[in-house]
Amino acid sequence: MPSGRRAKSGMERRGAAASAPRGSDRAAQSAARRDAILKAALDEFSAGGFAATRLDDVARRAGVAKGTIYLHFQDKEALFQEIVRSMLTPLVGNLEALREMDMPFRIVAEQIVNLFVSEVLETDGKNIIRLMIAEGPRFPKIAEFHYREVVSRVMAAMRAILQRAVERGEIRHAALAQFPQLLFAPALMTIIWNSLFDRFAPLDARALLRAHIDILLSERNLP
């Protein structure tokens, strides 16, 4: 064997292998960076709006290089779309699952209220809806994506649930099945109200939505 060189022992080879990131570790690190980018982007979009947000600012907030963003997302629009998909698609899936369950409307409605409060109003999901209200008219492609991925699916699920309740006589007004937006109107009102007046007179979203369900079902007269 040439002088100054020696074969590495098995322990040394194992140590070198251990020091190099494994494939699963690299995947976990990549996923963590991706999640950090999504969180930072939503914070930036929420603070300054879609148009004013720069990917440089997103990268800085996420603690990554700007080029790292392009490893995961094609551009700012694709980044925003993935925020919508990752944060609101689980809610959509849960509502679609409720459509398939044969339960009284009162029980379904309670679950809808709990889902919307816990997965939207008590999370950053509400910021996405605020952004869509503010930025959707200026960026029609974003509004179209949000409608296709979220709104249209929610409306289809709710229309089926409400139509079943009308046919069973659980709801007196067939117009609810035609206009599912009526069921969600107080939820949107809560987001807008608390965005403007939360420090003066915050709305209790859960109580408001339950009162709305009571009115729809005419179970009791509210004071």
Residue, then its C-alpha position, 0 to 999 in steps of 0.5 A: m500500500p502506498s505510503g501515507r494512505r490506508a484503507k478506511s476501517g468499517m467504523e470510519r466508513r459508517g461514520a462518513a455515511a452517518s454524517a451525510p444526509r440520508g434520503s429521508d432526512r433530505a426529504a424532511q428538510s425539503a418539506a420543512r423548507r417548503d412549509a416555511i415558505l408557505k407560512a412566510a408567503l401567507d404572512e407577507f400576502s396578509a400584511g401587504g397584499f398580493a401585488a405588493t408582496r415580493l419573493d425576496d421578502v418571502a425568502r427573507r421571512a422564511g430564512v431561505a435563499k430566493g432561489t429555494i422558492y423556485l425549487h418548489f414553486q414556479d412563481k408568486e401565483a403558483l405559491f399563492q395557489e398552493i397556500v389556498r390548496s394546502m389550507l382550504t382543501p382539507l375543509v372542502g374534503n370534510l364538507e364533501a364527506l358530510r354530504e355522503m353521511d345520512m344524518p339529520f340536518r341539525i347534526v350536519a349543520e353543527q358539524i359544518v359550524n365546528l369545521f368552519v370555525s376550527e379550520v378557518l376562523e380560528t386559523d390563518g385560513k381566514n386571511i386567505i378569504r380576506l385576501m380573496i375579497a380584497e385582491g380577487p377583483r384585481f387578479p381574476k386568475i387567482a379568483e378563478f383558481h379559488y372558485r374552482e378548487v374551493v368555492s364550487r366544491v363547497m357549493a356543490a356539497m352544500r347544495a346536496i346537503l340542503q336539498r336532502a334536508v328540504e326533501r325531508g322537511e327539515i328545512r321549510h325554504a327550498a331557496l336554501a338549496q338553490f342558494p347555499q350562499l345563504l348558509f355561509a353568509p354569516a361566516l363571511m360577515t364574521i370575517i369582514w366584521n372582525s377584520l374591521f371592528d374586532r378591537f371594538a366589538p368582536l363577534d362570537a363566530r360560533a354563537l352567531l353561526r349557531a343562532h343562524i342555524d336556529i333561525l333557519l330551522s325555526e326551532r326557537n324564537l331568539p330574543 
